[in-house]
Each structure stands twice: as structure tokens, then as C-alpha cells.
Amino acid sequence: MLSWRIGRVTITSVVESETPTSPRFLYRDMGKADVLARAAAATWLRPNFVSDEGYLLQKIQCLVVEAGDLRIAVDTCVGNDKQRSNELWDHLDGPFLDDLAAAGFPAESITHVVCTHLHVDHVGWNTMLVDDRWVPTFPNARYLFVDAEYEHWRDEPGLFDGEDPFGDSVAPVLDAGLAELVAPDHRICDEVRFESTPGHTPGHISLVIASDGERAVITGDMLHHPMQLADPELSSMFDTDPDQSRATRRRAFPQWADGRTLVIGTHFGTPTAGVLQPDGDGFRLDWSTTG
């Protein structure tokens, strides 16, 4: 189980799943040979982020930020029992809550839930099925939804037919009175704040953690894979606004590549995090000094 210390703040990864991913799932018309060509040009991508066969090595995880008395669960994965069009995510029956508790974070101890955006693999454990009803998984938490993101998905259908992530994983939290709609620059505490990183979705945010002169960023899906560090122009087929997504990366990456900011990729395979460094026309991740 990976964890990182940022000053007085600890960030812990609790993984729901970790599987090789076909590049065509994320990047239209990109085959495994194309991935291997990109990895040959950016050799740091292998073997941690690209397999020998050209698959993308990724994970779905929740990152728990401990700041003082706060326990902030960032992105709540796919969840159990949800109807999803992706057969690997449909009606899961996994041990995530047990794993979360084993890491020291029983559900009732979580004080805040943050969703970087409201796609299915970031909201799933917001709720769980109890007596055929979706109820909030974290009964003592305030769930923080960015207002623009909430309004977009309230008024839009899900990405795929036959699934309703807003209805099963967002609306029940509102109904229970546990949700708070906030601005994209919201600050949770002195050490933890939102940074607006739109493009993947209209209200997408990343999370910035700063303490005792140290800083980390939890990316969310403003990039899905480290290939997008090497080539910030590369956008996912799931980006709502690909041009805005590219502009967000062009703005954010130079600011984060200051030699001290730990970049934690929400879907990056292990080692998951590293210090961003300029590298030709793009950037690379250096994890040799992180832990």
C-alpha cells in the first residue's frame, strides 16, 4: 500500500483494481504498437506504465488525505453492485471497504469525500446498496461536489446507455443532506485546496496539498496516463472538451514541474507518483526520490 508524506499531511492509496488497459479504451485509434513507439521515445514509461505488449498499466484507487483531524477520501472508485456498461465494472462484489478499513480508514472515520469529477470510476463508493436502496457509504462525511460539475451531470445523461451514475452515486448523497456544492477553487483547510483543471469535464478539479514547504497534486483525470506528460497534446476520447483539456495541461504542467511538487496520478500504475521534470517538448516523472 503506497503512501506519501507532504509536510504534516499523509496521502495513502487504497486500490480497488489494477489491470492492464487497452490503449483504444482511452485514446481513439491508438493501438499497442503506437504505445510502444511512444515508450521508445520516452523510455521512462517502461516498465512501470507501459507493458512489453503495449498495454497501459493503470489502477483505480481512492487517495485518502490525512490533514490534522481530517480524513479526506479523494475519488471513490467504481463501487459494488452498480449497473455499468463496462463488464469489468458491472455489479462488482469487491473488498474495497475492508481494504479501506485495513488501511486505518473505516468508513465512519472519513470526514470529507472529494470527487475530482463525476464519472463512474470516481463516484462509485459514494453510496452502497442497503435493503435495495442507495445510501451514503461515509455517514459522517461532507461530500464536496464542484457546482459546475454537479450541474452538468444533473442535466446530462451518463456516458453510456443503461447506467446512471448520477442517480445511484450522487443524488442519494444530496437526498441524505450530506452534500455541499462548492466553487472550483474551494479550500478544505490550510493544507488542502482545489485547483480548477477543466476540459476532461466542465467542473473537473485537481487537489493541491501543501504543508511545511512541500507540495503535492492529485491529478484526477486531467490526464489518465503518464504518456500525456510526455505529450501534453494527447487527449482522451472521454474528454468533454479536448481543446480545453490540452490547454489545462499546457498551463498546469510547467507550474508543477518546479522540482519539488509531487504529482500523484489518479490512474497511474505503481509507483503512481513522482516529481515532474521538463523533458524535451514534454515532461517526465521522477519517482526515484519519492516514497
ZAMARGU-4260 file (C-alpha; in steps of 0.2 Angstrom, whole numbers, plus 5000, padded with zeros to 4 digits):
<rodrens>
0) 5000/5000/5000 | 5008/5016/4994 | 5008/5032/5005 | 5017/5049/5004 | 5021/5062/5017
5) 5019/5080/5012 | 5025/5090/5027 | 5012/5086/5041 | 5000/5078/5029 | 4999/5060/5024
10) 4992/5053/5007 | 4988/5035/5006 | 4982/5025/4991 | 4969/5012/4993 | 4967/5002/4977
15) 4951/4995/4970 | 4958/4987/4955 | 4974/4987/4945 | 4974/4979/4927 | 4982/4982/4910
20) 4971/4993/4899 | 4970/4993/4880 | 4975/5010/4874 | 4960/5010/4862 | 4949/5011/4878
25) 4956/5029/4881 | 4964/5035/4865 | 4954/5034/4849 | 4964/5025/4835 | 4979/5021/4846
30) 4985/5004/4845 | 4998/4994/4856 | 5011/4997/4843 | 5008/5016/4844 | 5010/5015/4863
35) 5027/5005/4861 | 5033/5019/4849 | 5029/5032/4862 | 5038/5022/4875 | 5053/5020/4864
40) 5054/5039/4863 | 5050/5042/4882 | 5060/5027/4889 | 5055/5031/4907 | 5037/5025/4903
45) 5043/5007/4904 | 5041/4995/4913 | 5030/5004/4926 | 5017/5012/4915 | 5018/5003/4898
50) 5019/4984/4897 | 5030/4974/4885 | 5015/4971/4874 | 5009/4989/4873 | 4996/4989/4886
55) 4993/5004/4898 | 4997/4999/4916 | 4984/5008/4927 | 4974/5007/4943 | 4958/5013/4950
60) 4961/5020/4968 | 4955/5031/4982 | 4968/5043/4989 | 4965/5047/5007 | 4972/5063/5013
65) 4975/5065/5032 | 4977/5083/5037 | 4976/5086/5056 | 4959/5078/5061 | 4953/5077/5044
70) 4952/5062/5033 | 4948/5066/5015 | 4943/5052/5003 | 4948/5058/4985 | 4938/5049/4971
75) 4928/5034/4977 | 4932/5021/4963 | 4918/5011/4954 | 4909/5003/4969 | 4900/4987/4972
80) 4883/4982/4964 | 4882/4996/4951 | 4875/4993/4934 | 4889/4998/4922 | 4891/4995/4903
85) 4910/4990/4906 | 4909/4972/4910 | 4924/4973/4921 | 4915/4986/4932 | 4897/4979/4931
90) 4889/4973/4948 | 4906/4972/4957 | 4907/4962/4973 | 4924/4968/4979 | 4933/4970/4996
95) 4936/4989/4994 | 4928/4994/5011 | 4938/4980/5020 | 4954/4986/5012 | 4950/5004/5017
100) 4947/4999/5035 | 4963/4988/5035 | 4972/5004/5030 | 4966/5013/5045 | 4951/5021/5037
105) 4934/5013/5042 | 4920/5022/5033 | 4914/5031/5048 | 4931/5039/5050 | 4930/5049/5034
110) 4926/5067/5036 | 4926/5073/5018 | 4923/5065/5001 | 4930/5074/4986 | 4926/5069/4968
115) 4938/5077/4956 | 4924/5074/4943 | 4908/5064/4942 | 4912/5049/4930 | 4908/5032/4936
120) 4925/5027/4942 | 4926/5042/4953 | 4910/5041/4962 | 4905/5023/4964 | 4908/5021/4983
125) 4899/5037/4987 | 4885/5025/4990 | 4882/5007/4994 | 4866/4996/4992 | 4857/4993/5008
130) 4840/4985/5008 | 4838/4989/4989 | 4842/5007/4992 | 4857/5018/4988 | 4863/5026/5004
135) 4879/5036/5008 | 4894/5025/5012 | 4903/5038/5023 | 4889/5043/5035 | 4900/5056/5044
140) 4907/5064/5029 | 4903/5080/5020 | 4903/5076/5001 | 4911/5091/4991 | 4904/5092/4973
145) 4910/5107/4962 | 4894/5116/4957 | 4898/5117/4938 | 4902/5098/4938 | 4886/5094/4948
150) 4875/5105/4937 | 4882/5097/4921 | 4879/5079/4926 | 4862/5083/4934 | 4856/5089/4916
155) 4866/5077/4905 | 4864/5058/4903 | 4878/5046/4908 | 4892/5042/4896 | 4884/5026/4892
160) 4867/5019/4889 | 4860/5008/4904 | 4869/5017/4918 | 4865/5031/4929 | 4880/5036/4940
165) 4872/5052/4945 | 4856/5043/4951 | 4865/5030/4960 | 4880/5038/4967 | 4877/5057/4968
170) 4858/5061/4970 | 4857/5049/4985 | 4870/5059/4994 | 4861/5076/4991 | 4844/5067/4997
175) 4853/5062/5013 | 4859/5080/5016 | 4877/5076/5016 | 4882/5086/5000 | 4889/5103/4998
180) 4891/5112/4981 | 4907/5122/4981 | 4917/5133/4969 | 4932/5125/4959 | 4944/5135/4970
185) 4937/5128/4986 | 4949/5126/5001 | 4945/5112/5014 | 4959/5118/5026 | 4975/5127/5027
190) 4984/5112/5018 | 4971/5106/5006 | 4963/5116/4992 | 4955/5113/4975 | 4963/5118/4958
195) 4952/5121/4943 | 4958/5109/4929 | 4943/5109/4917 | 4942/5100/4900 | 4940/5082/4904
200) 4924/5088/4912 | 4917/5105/4914 | 4920/5106/4933 | 4935/5095/4934 | 4947/5099/4948
205) 4964/5093/4955 | 4968/5093/4973 | 4983/5103/4979 | 4991/5098/4996 | 5004/5110/5003
210) 5012/5109/5020 | 5029/5114/5028 | 5036/5120/5011 | 5031/5104/5002 | 5018/5101/4989
215) 5008/5088/4980 | 4995/5087/4967 | 4982/5073/4965 | 4978/5075/4946 | 4961/5067/4944
220) 4958/5064/4925 | 4965/5080/4918 | 4977/5066/4912 | 4974/5047/4913 | 4991/5040/4909
225) 5009/5047/4910 | 5010/5047/4891 | 5001/5063/4892 | 5015/5070/4902 | 5027/5066/4888
230) 5014/5073/4876 | 5003/5086/4884 | 4993/5087/4867 | 4987/5069/4869 | 4968/5070/4874
235) 4957/5055/4880 | 4942/5051/4870 | 4932/5054/4886 | 4937/5072/4887 | 4921/5083/4886
240) 4932/5097/4878 | 4948/5090/4871 | 4955/5108/4867 | 4952/5114/4884 | 4959/5099/4891
245) 4975/5102/4881 | 4975/5120/4887 | 4974/5115/4905 | 4989/5103/4904 | 4999/5116/4895
250) 4995/5128/4909 | 4997/5116/4924 | 5012/5105/4919 | 5025/5120/4919 | 5019/5126/4936
255) 5020/5108/4943 | 5037/5105/4936 | 5046/5115/4949 | 5057/5101/4956 | 5048/5100/4972
260) 5029/5096/4968 | 5024/5078/4969 | 5012/5073/4956 | 5001/5059/4960 | 4992/5052/4945
265) 4974/5045/4950 | 4975/5031/4937 | 4994/5029/4936 | 5001/5012/4939 | 5014/5009/4953
270) 5024/5019/4958 | 5009/5031/4954 | 5018/5047/4960 | 5034/5057/4956 | 5042/5074/4954
275) 5038/5081/4937 | 5053/5087/4927 | 5054/5095/4909 | 5059/5083/4896 | 5061/5090/4878
280) 5044/5096/4872 | 5035/5087/4886 | 5039/5081/4904 | 5044/5065/4913 | 5040/5058/4930
285) 5055/5055/4943 | 5050/5044/4957 | 5067/5039/4962 | 5067/5051/4977 | 5049/5048/4982
290) 5041/5036/4995
</rodrens>
